[in-house]
Amino acid sequence: MPGVAVIGTGFGTLTHTRALRAAGFEVQALVGRDPERTKAKAERFEIPVASTTLDDVLAMPDVEAVTIATPPHTHAELALAAIAAGKHVVCEKPFARDEVQAQRVLDAAERAGVVHLLGCEFRYASGQALTTRLIAEGAVGEPRLATFLLHIPLLAGAGAEVPDWWSRASDGGGWLGAQGSHVIDQVRTTLGEFTGVSASLLNLAEHGWTAEDTFSVHFRTSSGCDGFMQSTASDRGPFLITSRIAGTKGTVWAEGDAVKVADETGTRTVDIPGDLLTPAAEAPPADLLVTAYDWLHSTGIDMGPYTRLFETFRCLIEGAPTSGPRPATFADGVAAMRVMDAIRRSAADHGWVDISP
């Protein structure tokens, strides 16, 4: 089995370590900042080596690849070090501080010839993957209107505990990076590249943060679709979750795990084909869920999609054929950072921002 090192003792152990093993990797080492925490997590997940020195782990001959699950502002430095050591890399999103930094990492990975993937695991979520396929097959005609909504109460309490970086805009924190980056990737893979945005970033709860807990974005895409994406982690009301795309011949939307299409023949539920099925959700150990950020992953819904992503990662490393959705690479990370930069400029300047390809 290919050997891999996991960088990051939070999400890196809650999901990466478990999904890597399910995908056929041998987790050889865990890298963290705090020696005691890193040692304790390595023991808990039976990882042979616990280290706070990345260079030592990158020098391990059995480590062919690394995954990076650390705060966004640390991604570039860690990825560049891994690339320089000739390691294949999966990096969490948001990819970097901005597009410029993201491009530097992409350039380094392409020069080195390593496999480089971005942690956009929900490309492999069955409902999202099926929706993307249906749009590509013309099930709704030409997409014209898209709506993506998510309202949850995760951070509604002013004292909701999150990692320090999550509250700081300068560290790449906030809800736009945490949840909005997933929606940006879904729009790009389903509806084409963003051509412009008008956005607002705000806080519903009184956290005293410099980063946002809420975003609202009006966008247009290269396919001619007009859309709206809004999400908040601080809505005290009931959950509100909607992904709906209307086109010239019909509409597709998701109700839980079910994908439905309405057209002139009526409304039907579309069966998920076998090649888009993912393993069942598998929750992480409950005693390790400490902060509100940890509880984002409490249901384990990311375990199945991440297993599929890491299976693709392994196939690419071994030169084997892949199946299913196309994985996100560092090039997708650059494109997503371009959109996020535009959203932040729009929110600051209160105007429409065109996005060049």
Order of alpha helices (4+ residues) and beta strands (2+ residues): beta-alpha-beta-alpha-beta-alpha-beta-alpha-beta-alpha-beta-alpha-beta-alpha-beta-beta-beta-beta-beta-beta-beta-alpha-alpha-alpha-beta
